[in-house]
Amino acid sequence: MTSTIATGAPAGLARRSGNPRGPAGSIGLWLVMLAQLMLVLDATVVNVALPHIATDLDFTPAQLSWVLNGYAVAFGGLLLLGGRIGDVFGRRRTFLVGVAVFTVFSLLGGLATSPLLLVISRALQGLGAAFAAPSVLALITTSARDDGARNRALALFSAVASMGGALGLILGGLLTDIANWRWTLFINVPIGVVVLLAVPRLVAETPRRPGRFDVLGAVTATGGAVAIVWALIQAGDDGWSSPRTIGGLVVGAALLTVLAFTERRVAHPLLRPQLLSSPSRVAALAAMAATYGGMLAMFFLMVQYLENDLHLTPLLTGLAFLPMPLSIFAMSRIVPRLVERFGAVRLVILGTALRVVAFLPLTQLSPDTPFAAVMVALLLTGISAGMTFMPLTTLALRDVEPEHAGSASGLFQTMQQLGGAVGLAIVASTYAAFAVPGDFLTGGRAGFWSATILSALALAAVVGLVIRPRKVA
């Protein structure tokens, strides 16, 4: 029987593919992880700068949301294709192509002189990220020496993935305050150049898995994602019953139905149906989508609360999120041992329940809410994220054969990014529907209720696994 990622096969694969050992190999994987942090940061790094971008380039409120969602939709919609390309052409090669595209369009986005140019650059950044990100997780999992090393690497990856959003807010606030919003994009360029120069010398290529590309799958997956997110964003302005909102949702659902129908009939599917045969994997994917959607939505709302109601500067707004990355990093040091002792499912249940508890006070924000209470909510959110991201990654990649690691990691990160885009669109629309001019809190409380419900859905997705413990050790 073919060994799987979960049973230690990566060690053999690493030896066959000639991965560098010792300090050189470690430095290479740290650089790969740095690139992953850069990709995750860009989902939020421009968030704090949005008011400055709107003023500089004359964005309308509706256009402005696409500075965030243009990146997220392209990233999430093309991740499956990026994972498949990595399997066929080699993960290191695909990773480097993705980083190169991401770096080039980070530069062009920073130089943008109109809303259209910035949104296009952000979307093409997402294209580069979609090619690079699946290979990051695949390179990590196929280079681990044993299960312990794999869990430690996944814990670090999960810490990067979960705290990257909060770090993006801090970095974005710092760059916007000391320079201007364009540096939230320019900062990627030197990092990208270092990765492109060093990784080919320090990280070995993985074996190639020849096959054809599922073009129809790529078109329907991306088109469906774009249509649904566009409809959800428009609902804030047009209403949920408007023809454009309903039409967008119908088109998106139709395209995803075509995707589901064709993936069972093509020889080399973009989305392998077998990856969805495991209840623990499906639950992990659903929980990740709802978790990331709730967290990005919370960032979106909290930034406006801190800047508009508390009148903090961009830098102070970013620094207010500092409890989150600190608590996530601290949890990442102990979570691998907790998973080994208590199991991934129990840890995810506890973490998602804690996130619901953290979000509930935000639904009751008022002008008299103590700032310390907001900080406690952010701290608990960070702890819950640190408890859930690594176990969810473990559940999603368990028992995946090495040759399909790229496709599996692409699917996992697709759910993360599209969950973030859809969650943000839903919460932003809810906020807009209840918004009162000059009063953030009325719409903001409704938005925080939506984010709390998303977190509760993540909890519900994993609670169902307790019924079948024999399937999910």
Secondary structure, 3 states (H helix, E strand, C coil): CCCCHHHCHHHHHHHHHCCCCHHHHHHHHHHHHHHHHHHHHCCCCCCCCHHHHHHHHCCCHHHHHHHHHHHHHHHHHHHHHHHHHHHHHCHHHHHHHHHHHHHHHHHHHHCCCCHHHHHHHHHHHHHHHHHHHHHHHHHHHCCCCCHHHHHHHHHHHHHHHHHHHHHHHHHHHHHHHHCCCCHHHHCHHHHHHHHHHHHHHHCCCCCCCCCCCCHHHHHHHHHHHHHHHHHHHHHHHHCCCCHHHHHHHHHHHHHHHHHHHHHCCCCCCCCCHHHHCCHHHHHHHHHHHHHHHHHHHHHHHHHHHHHHHCCCCHHHHHHHCCHHHHHHHHHHHHHHHHHHHHCHHHHHHHHHHHHHHHHHHHHHCCCCCCHHHHHHHHHHHHHHHHHHHHHHHHHHHCCCCHHHHHHHHHHHHHHHHHHHHHHHHHHHHHHHHHCECCEHHHHHHHHHHHHHHHHHHHHHHHHHHHHCHHHCC
